[in-house]
Structure formats: C-alpha cells, structure tokens
C-alpha cells in the first residue's frame, strides 16, 4: 500500500508567504512615523508625504496579493 503525501503547502508556498510578509512589514514600516517634535505645530509635509500616502499602501496591497498567490499556488506533485 502506497502512502499518499497530503501536504497542503510546499516549500515554494512558504517562500512566497515569507516574501509577502516582508513586503507587508516594509509597507507598515514606511507608513510609520510622522510625529512632530512640538505637538502644537502641524507639519503636513511629514504626515502627508508621498511615502506614507502612496508608496506604503501600494506595498501593503502588493504584499497581500503575494500572500494570496502563495496560498493559491499548487504544490509540485512528486
């Protein structure tokens, strides 16, 4: 009787999941910050920068798409 290997995720899936997690964390890291030294002064250049408003959300969405790809990717059958 042959034993069937029912592995849900393979090594490639876990590699893509790790890449997606790193991209998401990089997006969150880029979005962080914006604290002003003086709380009475509002600096819109720090809060509404291109990095925080455009690049970081795109990276987070890209990371989520990579995660979906990693989950849906079929494992290689032996």
Backbone as CSV, one residue per row, in Angstrom:
resi,resn,N_x,N_y,N_z,CA_x,CA_y,CA_z,C_x,C_y,C_z
1,UNK,0.836,-1.177,0.000,0.000,0.000,0.000,0.884,1.245,0.000
2,UNK,0.608,2.115,-0.912,1.419,3.327,-1.052,0.863,4.442,-0.171
3,UNK,1.752,5.104,0.521,1.344,6.204,1.394,1.216,7.479,0.570
4,UNK,0.097,8.170,0.719,-0.140,9.401,-0.027,0.323,10.596,0.812
5,UNK,1.066,11.479,0.171,1.575,12.660,0.857,0.565,13.798,0.670
6,UNK,-0.177,14.130,1.710,-1.188,15.188,1.641,-0.676,16.456,2.308
7,UNK,0.357,17.035,1.739,0.918,18.267,2.269,0.159,19.434,1.642
8,UNK,-0.351,20.309,2.467,-1.150,21.420,1.963,-0.277,22.472,1.292
9,UNK,0.829,22.831,1.926,1.744,23.828,1.370,3.128,23.219,1.224
10,UNK,3.771,23.568,0.128,5.131,23.106,-0.101,6.138,24.184,0.258
11,UNK,7.386,23.887,-0.055,8.466,24.827,0.268,8.307,26.137,-0.502
12,UNK,7.904,26.049,-1.779,7.700,27.260,-2.583,6.601,28.144,-1.991
13,UNK,5.527,27.514,-1.496,4.447,28.281,-0.890,4.939,29.068,0.328
14,UNK,5.714,28.401,1.162,6.218,29.072,2.356,7.210,30.182,1.997
15,UNK,7.983,29.966,0.932,8.907,31.009,0.496,8.124,32.246,0.037
16,UNK,7.065,32.037,-0.771,6.250,33.169,-1.225,5.518,33.838,-0.062
17,UNK,5.087,33.051,0.930,4.445,33.641,2.111,5.416,34.525,2.879
18,UNK,6.660,34.072,3.003,7.670,34.871,3.706,7.964,36.160,2.936
19,UNK,8.048,36.068,1.607,8.283,37.268,0.793,7.129,38.246,0.963
20,UNK,5.903,37.751,0.932,4.735,38.606,1.127,4.729,39.268,2.493
21,UNK,5.104,38.523,3.517,5.149,39.088,4.870,6.202,40.185,4.971
22,UNK,7.340,39.984,4.329,8.396,41.001,4.352,7.933,42.268,3.627
23,UNK,7.235,42.108,2.509,6.739,43.276,1.767,5.692,44.027,2.596
24,UNK,4.797,43.296,3.275,3.799,43.933,4.134,4.480,44.686,5.276
25,UNK,5.436,44.054,5.917,6.142,44.712,7.022,6.916,45.939,6.546
26,UNK,7.486,45.879,5.345,8.174,47.049,4.799,7.185,48.187,4.558
27,UNK,5.986,47.859,4.062,4.955,48.878,3.865,4.510,49.506,5.178
28,UNK,4.346,48.689,6.205,3.968,49.216,7.519,5.086,50.087,8.076
29,UNK,6.331,49.662,7.885,7.476,50.449,8.352,7.531,51.803,7.641
30,UNK,7.256,51.817,6.334,7.254,53.080,5.585,6.114,53.997,6.013
31,UNK,5.008,53.414,6.466,3.860,54.218,6.863,4.026,54.797,8.273
32,UNK,4.895,54.232,9.061,5.059,54.658,10.450,5.739,56.023,10.529
33,UNK,5.603,56.658,11.655,6.283,57.933,11.910,5.362,59.119,11.742
34,UNK,5.946,60.260,11.523,5.180,61.483,11.332,4.942,62.264,12.602
35,UNK,5.603,61.865,13.681,5.430,62.568,14.943,6.208,63.875,14.903
36,UNK,5.553,64.917,15.334,6.185,66.227,15.362,6.894,66.432,16.698
37,UNK,7.983,67.176,16.682,8.710,67.463,17.923,7.860,68.344,18.846
38,UNK,7.106,69.254,18.263,6.221,70.135,19.026,4.778,69.766,18.700
39,UNK,3.989,69.300,19.696,2.615,68.875,19.409,1.683,70.026,19.003
40,UNK,2.114,71.268,19.201,1.275,72.412,18.830,1.441,72.817,17.365
41,UNK,2.447,72.244,16.702,2.710,72.588,15.300,2.373,71.380,14.435
42,UNK,1.512,71.606,13.439,1.137,70.542,12.498,1.964,70.685,11.234
43,UNK,2.738,69.657,10.929,3.570,69.673,9.733,2.958,68.715,8.715
44,UNK,2.261,69.263,7.732,1.610,68.409,6.746,2.617,67.731,5.821
45,UNK,3.833,68.247,5.710,4.862,67.585,4.900,5.258,66.241,5.492
46,UNK,5.236,66.123,6.810,5.580,64.861,7.460,4.428,63.865,7.391
47,UNK,3.221,64.335,7.602,2.072,63.437,7.658,1.628,63.014,6.268
48,UNK,1.554,63.940,5.337,1.024,63.666,4.006,2.134,63.538,2.961
49,UNK,3.175,62.840,3.290,4.266,62.659,2.328,3.895,61.558,1.327
50,UNK,4.560,61.553,0.194,4.305,60.555,-0.850,4.604,59.160,-0.324
51,UNK,5.610,59.055,0.509,5.986,57.756,1.069,4.846,57.155,1.888
52,UNK,4.201,57.971,2.724,3.143,57.461,3.605,1.799,57.326,2.916
53,UNK,1.500,58.189,1.967,0.182,58.197,1.341,0.119,57.295,0.108
54,UNK,1.220,57.113,-0.606,1.176,56.371,-1.867,1.990,55.090,-1.824
55,UNK,3.252,55.180,-1.498,4.154,54.028,-1.604,3.819,52.947,-0.572
56,UNK,3.613,53.327,0.682,3.357,52.342,1.734,2.065,51.550,1.493
57,UNK,0.935,52.189,1.178,-0.269,51.381,0.904,-0.128,50.471,-0.313
58,UNK,0.584,50.930,-1.346,0.801,50.083,-2.524,1.628,48.860,-2.136
59,UNK,2.628,49.049,-1.289,3.454,47.914,-0.854,2.641,46.935,-0.011
60,UNK,1.761,47.444,0.846,0.935,46.566,1.672,-0.023,45.760,0.799
61,UNK,-0.652,46.398,-0.176,-1.559,45.689,-1.079,-0.786,44.676,-1.920
62,UNK,0.403,45.045,-2.379,1.239,44.113,-3.135,1.606,42.902,-2.274
63,UNK,1.924,43.144,-1.011,2.234,42.043,-0.099,1.043,41.122,0.117
64,UNK,-0.155,41.704,0.220,-1.350,40.886,0.371,-1.621,40.065,-0.890
65,UNK,-1.377,40.643,-2.060,-1.540,39.890,-3.305,-0.530,38.747,-3.401
66,UNK,0.682,38.982,-2.921,1.685,37.911,-2.891,1.232,36.793,-1.954
67,UNK,0.640,37.163,-0.832,0.131,36.154,0.109,-0.987,35.329,-0.518
68,UNK,-1.889,35.971,-1.246,-2.962,35.238,-1.922,-2.366,34.286,-2.953
69,UNK,-1.384,34.748,-3.706,-0.707,33.883,-4.681,-0.056,32.693,-3.982
70,UNK,0.587,32.941,-2.847,1.279,31.862,-2.127,0.286,30.813,-1.626
71,UNK,-0.895,31.251,-1.223,-1.896,30.306,-0.728,-2.516,29.519,-1.881
72,UNK,-2.779,30.189,-2.996,-3.452,29.527,-4.120,-2.513,28.693,-5.005
73,UNK,-1.206,28.901,-4.892,-0.248,28.199,-5.740,-0.290,26.703,-5.442
74,UNK,-0.380,25.922,-6.486,-0.403,24.464,-6.323,0.997,23.964,-5.988
75,UNK,1.043,22.965,-5.129,2.329,22.356,-4.808,2.723,21.400,-5.925
76,UNK,4.016,21.232,-6.099,4.510,20.312,-7.118,4.278,18.885,-6.663
77,UNK,3.642,18.093,-7.513,3.408,16.697,-7.143,4.619,15.854,-7.510
78,UNK,4.893,14.908,-6.654,6.075,14.057,-6.848,5.829,12.994,-7.905
